[in-house]
Structures are given as C-alpha cells and as structure tokens.
Amino acid sequence: MSDEPALVSDERDGETTEADDVDTAHLDDVEPGAGCTEIWEHLSERREQAGSD
C-alpha cells in the first residue's frame, strides 16, 4: 500500500479531497473487506435503529 492518502471525489461539485478528511465513522462497525451489500445492510440497520429511538 502507498503512504499517499487516497483521494475521494465529491460527485456533487467535482471537488477531490483526501480520504483522511472524509468522516467515515458511520462505517466503523463494518468488517474490513465487506462488499457493497454488507455496507448497504449495515447502513440500513443503523437508519432503522435511529428511526426507533
């Protein structure tokens, strides 16, 4: 792996920022290597929990 920070593109305005500047706390409970489906399920579960609070 490179020591260079990953870049993340913001599709809304085309800006590119370093990944270190992006808040990823909502993914802290996702297992490393998880695919799109697992991430989608995780985010859906969090939304459901937040809606029942």
C-alpha distances in whole Angstrom, upper triangle without the diagonal:
4,7,9,10,10,14,17,20,23,25,28,28,26,24,20,19,16,14,15,19,19,21,20,22,24,21,21,23,21,19,15,15,18,20,22,25,24,23,26,28,26,27,31,31,31,33,36,36,36,39,41,40
4,5,8,9,12,15,18,22,24,27,27,24,22,18,17,14,13,14,17,18,21,20,22,24,22,22,24,23,21,18,18,21,22,23,27,26,24,27,30,28,28,32,33,32,34,37,37,37,39,42,41
4,6,9,12,15,19,22,25,27,27,24,22,18,16,12,12,12,15,17,19,19,21,24,22,21,24,23,22,19,19,22,24,25,28,27,25,28,31,29,29,32,33,32,34,37,36,36,39,41,40
4,6,9,13,16,19,22,24,23,20,18,14,12,9,10,10,13,15,18,18,21,23,21,22,25,23,23,20,20,23,23,24,28,27,25,28,30,28,28,32,33,31,33,36,36,35,38,41,40
4,6,10,13,16,19,21,20,18,15,12,9,6,6,7,10,11,14,14,17,20,18,19,22,21,21,18,19,21,21,22,26,25,22,25,27,25,25,28,30,28,29,33,33,32,35,37,36
4,7,10,13,16,19,18,16,14,10,8,6,5,8,10,10,13,13,17,18,17,18,21,19,19,16,17,18,18,19,22,22,19,22,25,23,22,26,28,26,27,31,31,30,33,35,35
4,7,10,13,15,15,12,10,6,6,5,5,9,10,10,13,14,17,19,17,19,22,21,21,19,19,20,20,19,23,23,20,22,25,24,22,26,28,26,27,30,31,30,32,35,35
4,7,9,12,12,10,8,6,5,6,6,9,9,8,11,12,16,16,16,18,21,19,20,18,18,19,18,17,21,21,18,19,22,21,20,23,25,23,24,27,28,27,29,32,32
4,6,9,9,6,6,4,7,9,9,13,12,10,14,14,18,18,18,21,23,21,23,21,21,21,20,18,21,22,19,20,23,23,21,23,26,24,24,28,29,28,29,33,33
4,5,6,5,5,6,8,11,11,14,12,10,13,14,18,17,18,21,23,22,24,23,23,22,21,19,22,22,19,19,23,22,20,22,25,23,23,26,27,26,27,31,31
4,6,5,7,9,11,14,14,17,16,14,16,17,20,19,20,23,25,23,26,24,24,23,21,18,21,23,20,19,23,23,20,22,25,24,23,26,28,26,27,31,31
4,6,8,11,13,16,16,19,16,15,16,18,21,20,21,24,26,25,28,27,27,25,24,21,23,25,21,21,24,24,21,23,26,24,23,26,28,26,27,30,31
4,5,9,11,15,16,19,16,15,18,19,22,22,23,26,29,28,30,29,29,28,26,24,27,28,24,24,27,27,24,26,29,27,26,30,31,29,30,33,33
4,7,10,13,15,18,16,15,18,19,23,23,23,26,29,27,29,27,27,26,25,23,26,27,24,24,28,27,25,27,30,28,27,31,32,30,32,35,35
4,7,10,12,15,13,12,16,18,21,22,22,24,27,26,28,27,26,26,25,23,27,27,24,24,28,27,25,27,30,28,27,31,32,30,32,35,35
4,7,9,12,10,11,14,16,20,20,20,23,26,24,26,24,24,24,23,22,25,26,23,24,27,26,24,27,29,27,27,31,32,30,32,35,35
4,6,8,7,8,12,14,17,18,18,20,23,23,24,22,23,23,23,22,25,25,22,23,26,25,23,26,28,26,26,30,30,29,31,34,33
4,5,6,7,11,12,16,18,17,18,22,21,22,20,21,22,22,22,25,24,21,23,26,24,23,26,28,26,27,30,30,29,31,34,33
4,5,5,8,9,12,14,13,15,18,17,18,16,17,18,19,18,22,21,18,20,23,21,19,23,25,22,24,27,27,26,29,31,31
4,6,8,9,12,14,14,14,18,18,19,17,19,20,21,21,24,23,19,22,24,22,21,24,25,23,24,28,27,26,29,31,30
4,7,9,12,14,15,15,19,19,21,20,21,22,22,22,25,24,20,22,25,22,20,24,25,22,23,27,27,25,28,30,29
4,6,9,11,12,13,16,16,18,17,19,19,19,19,21,20,17,18,21,19,17,20,22,19,20,24,23,22,24,27,26
4,6,8,9,10,14,14,17,17,19,18,19,18,20,19,15,17,19,16,14,18,19,16,17,21,20,18,21,24,23
4,5,6,7,10,11,13,13,15,14,16,15,17,15,12,14,16,13,12,16,16,14,16,19,18,17,20,23,22
4,5,5,8,10,13,14,16,15,17,17,18,16,13,15,16,12,11,15,15,12,14,17,16,15,18,20,19
4,6,8,9,12,14,16,14,15,14,15,13,10,11,12,9,8,11,11,9,11,14,13,12,15,17,17
4,6,5,9,10,12,10,12,12,13,11,8,10,11,8,8,12,12,10,13,15,15,15,18,20,20
4,6,8,9,12,12,14,15,16,13,11,13,14,10,11,14,14,12,15,17,16,16,20,21,20
4,6,9,12,11,13,14,14,11,10,12,12,8,10,13,11,10,14,15,14,15,18,19,19
4,6,9,7,10,11,11,8,7,10,10,7,9,12,12,11,15,16,16,17,20,21,21
4,6,6,9,12,12,9,9,12,12,10,13,15,15,15,18,19,19,21,23,24,25
4,6,9,12,13,11,10,14,15,13,15,18,18,18,21,23,22,23,26,27,28
4,6,10,11,10,10,14,14,14,16,18,19,19,22,24,24,25,28,29,30
4,7,8,6,7,10,11,10,12,15,15,16,19,20,21,22,24,26,27
4,6,5,6,9,10,11,12,14,16,17,19,20,21,23,25,26,28
4,6,5,6,9,10,11,12,14,15,16,18,20,21,22,25,26
4,5,5,6,9,10,10,12,14,15,16,18,20,21,23,25
4,5,5,6,9,10,11,12,14,15,17,18,20,21,23
4,5,5,6,9,10,11,12,14,15,17,18,20,21
4,5,5,6,9,10,11,12,14,15,16,19,20
4,6,5,6,9,10,11,12,14,15,17,19
4,5,5,6,9,10,11,12,14,16,17
4,5,5,6,9,10,11,12,14,16
4,5,5,6,9,10,11,13,15
4,5,5,6,9,10,11,13
4,5,5,6,9,10,11
4,5,5,6,9,10
4,5,5,6,9
4,5,5,6
4,6,5
4,6
4
